[in-house]
């Protein structure tokens, strides 16, 4: 029997901003640097034992998605230093906990949005997952694990003291809507700027994060996505569930942010070149995979599951 490595948590928060390809002389490029937070100093045990056949999780980093109005760009927050501060991590064929090479996803309907009914938000998330699944270069066979009203998701929420569980539900888990305290924990004032966050859980063994396929990236076990209930949510308007879910699901499928960000000194607005779903800040309703998003997705998944 193949030995399954332990699990390690990579907190990967993603963010989106207003994006146009207008690089004028009045535009100043914005650069964002990571911020390190020490889990031990925060009083958190980074490797809490789970109940999944003796496997363990540990929190590594976060990447978050913001609104454009606050002028903040996407930032990466490191919670645990593993030595290389590597941002990238990918799924590896033959290592999924569900025993398949297909990509599964789960929607926790026990943490609903205050603005929309559960069926509306779940259908929007379904559309976002189907959009990524329909990218022609890949064959992920994305499938949905039925929601269970008796089950609660959330290793990360449990780790931070907001309730949840250490159980595995799927490769990409939409854990639902959380209150402002959860996002303020990620960064001061986070509840007023962060729309959604994606956490990555990776495999580890006694030597730390694994790289079974020797591609220079950490091996993903599964990912968790949380949405901020401190904002008003809409189906087809700002802030649009499907748009944010499409961006966060991109992180769930190993995509990073894309595009250069520029601040217009005249208007105070942020522009992106080029515009993409995976830009670092929300830019309005956007439910189609654009060319740069397609290229990023295909670079990760075109050879699945032959790599």
N, C-alpha and C positions, 0 to 999 in steps of 0.2 A: 504494500500500500504506500502511495506517495505521501511523504511527510509534509503536512501543511504548516507553513511558518506562522509565527504569532502575528498579531495585528498591531499596526501603529497608526495613529490618527494624524492626518495632515489637514489642518484647518485652512480651507481655501476660499477666501471671500472674493466675490466678483463685483465690479461696478460699471455703470453705463453713463455717458454724458452727451450733450448736444453736439452733433457732428456734421460738419460741412467741409468741403475741400477748398476753402477759401484761405490761402496762405498769403495774407497781405502784410505790408511792412508794420502794421499796427498790432500784428499778432505775435505773442511771445510764447515760445514753447514751454510747456510745464513738465518738469521731471519729478517723479515721486520716488522717495526712498523708503525701504522697509523700516519698520519699527520693531525692536526686539522687546518681548515681554517674557519674563522668567516665570514659568508655571510654579516652581517651588516657592518663589517669593510671593505668589498670589495664593499660596496655601492649597494648591491643587496637586493631587497625585496624578502624574502624567500617565502612569501605567496602571489602570484599574482593572482588576480581573473581571472578565466577562463570564457569562454562562454558556458560551458557545464552545463546547468541547475543550475547555481549558485555554482558549485563545485569549490574548490580551490586546487592549487598545492603548495608544498613547497619542496625545495631541501635539501637532507639529506647527501648523501655520494657518493663516486665514487670509482670504482675498474678498473684498466686499464691493457691492454694487450700490452707487449713490444716485440721488436726484441731481439734476444739473444746476438747479437754482442756488445751491449752497456753495458753488465754486470749488468744491473739493474733488480731486481726482482719485482714482482707485488706488488704494494702498494695500500693501501686503504686511500683515502683522505676524511676526514669528513668535510662537509661544514656547517652542522648545528647540534648542540648537542641537542638530544631529551631526554637525561638523561641516557639511557642505552647503547648507541653506539652499538646496536645490528646489526650484519652484515647480518643476515638471514631475508628473507621475502618470503612468498609464496602466490600464488593465493588461493582464497577460493571459493569453490562451492557456486553458488547462488549470487555472488556479481559482476560478470562481467558487465561492462557497456554495452556490446553488447547484454546482456540478455540471453546468452547461457553459458553452462558449457564446450563447445568446445573451443579450443585454436586457436584464429585467429592471422594472421600476415599480415603485409602490407609492401610493398617495395616502398619507395619514389624514383621515377625515374627522379626527377627534380634536383637531386644532383649527377650527374654521375661521374664515375672515369675518370681521364684524360687519362688513358692507355687502357681501354677496353670499348667496346660499351655496352649500357644499357642492351640489350638482354643477353649478355654473363654474366654480373654480376648478373642479376636477376635470370637467370637459375642456377647459382652457389649457390645463396642464397636459391632458391627453393630446391635444392638437400640437402643442410644442414638442412633445416627445415624438409624435408621428412625423413632424416636419424634419427632425434630424434623421429619423429612420429612413425617410424617403430620399435622402441624398444619394444619388445614383452610384457614386464611386465605392460605397461601402455596403456590406451585407451583414448588418448587426442583428437582424431578426429580433428587434426590440419587442418585448412583450410585457404586459401589465400583470402584476400580482394583485389579485382582488383585495380590496380594503376590508379590514376586519374591525368592527366597532368595539370589540373586546380587547384589542391590542393597542399598545402605545409605543410609538417610535421615539428615538432620540438619545443616542449615546452622548452626543455633545451637550444637549440640554441637561441630561442627567449629571454629566461631569461638572457643569457650571452651577448645579444646584437648582435647576428649573424643572425638574421632573423629566421622566422618560424611561428608557430601558436600554439594556446592552444587547438586545436581540438583533439578529440579522433579518432584514425583510426583502432586500433586493439590491441590485448593483447601484441603482440611483434611487434614493429615497427622498420624496418630497414630504418633509416633516410637518408642514402646516405653518400657521401664523402664530408668531410670538409677540408678547408685549414689549414695551420700551425698555424695561430693565435688562432684558436679554441682550439688546443691541448696544445699550450703554456700557455693558460689561466689555464688549469688544473694543470700544474706543469711547472717550469722553464725548458726550453729545451724539453718539452713534444713532440713537433712536430718531433723530431729526434729519439724518442724511442717508442712512443705509436702507435700501429697499429690500435687498435679499442677500443671502450669504450661502456659500457652498463650502462644506467641510469635506476633506478627503481623508479616508482611513486607509492606511497602507500596511502591508505585511512587514513584520520584523521577526528576526530570530535573535539568538543570544549576542550577535554581533551588531545589531541595529537594523535599519531598513534594508530590505532585500532587493536585489536586482537579478531575478531569475533568468531573464532573457538577455542580460548583459547589454542593454541599450543605453545605459547611463542614467536611467530614470527609476524612481521608486515604483514598487509594484502596488497597484491599487487593489484594495479589497472591496470597498464600496464607498459611496459618497452620500452625504446628507445635505439637504437644502432647506433653509428656513426663510420665511417671508415676514416683513415687518408690519404688524397690525396697527402701528402708530400713524400710518398713512391711509388715505381713502383709496379704495381699490375699485376698479371698473372692469367691465367686460367689453372691450372695444373702444375705450376712452382712457384718458390719463388719470391715474396710473393703471396701465393695462396688464392684467394677470398673465395673459399669454405671452406678451412681449418680455416681461421680466422672467417668466418661466423658461422661455426660449434661450435667453442669455444664461441663466443659471444652469439649465440643462447642458448648455455648451461646456460650462466648467465641469459639469457632471461627466461629460464625455471627453475630458482631458484637454479642452481648449483654454488657452490663456486669453488675456485682453489683446486687442489689436488696434493699430492706428496711432498716429501722433496726435497729441492734444495741444491746442493753442488757446490762449486767453486773449480775447479782443479787448484791448485797453480802452477802446472807445465805448463799447456797449457793456462790457463786463461779462459777455457770454463766452462760453467755451465752444470751440469748433474742433472737429476731428477730420483727419485726412488719412485714409478715406472713411466714409461712413460704413459701419458694419454692425451686425448684431452684437459682436463681441467687443465693441467700443467700451470704454471704461465708465460711461455715465449714461443714464436714461435720456433718450432723445425723442421720445414720442412713440406712438404705436408703430411697431416694426415686427412683422410676423413671417417674413420671407428670409430665406438664407441667401445672402448676397455673395458676390464672387469671392471676396477675401475670406468670408466665413467658410465657404465651400472648400477653398484651398487648405485652410487650417484643419478642417475636419478630415479631409482626404489624406493629409500628411500623417494623421494618426491612425486612420482606420482602413485605408485602401487595401492593405494586405491582410486584414483580419479574416480568419484566424489562422493564417499561414505563417505569421512571423514568429 
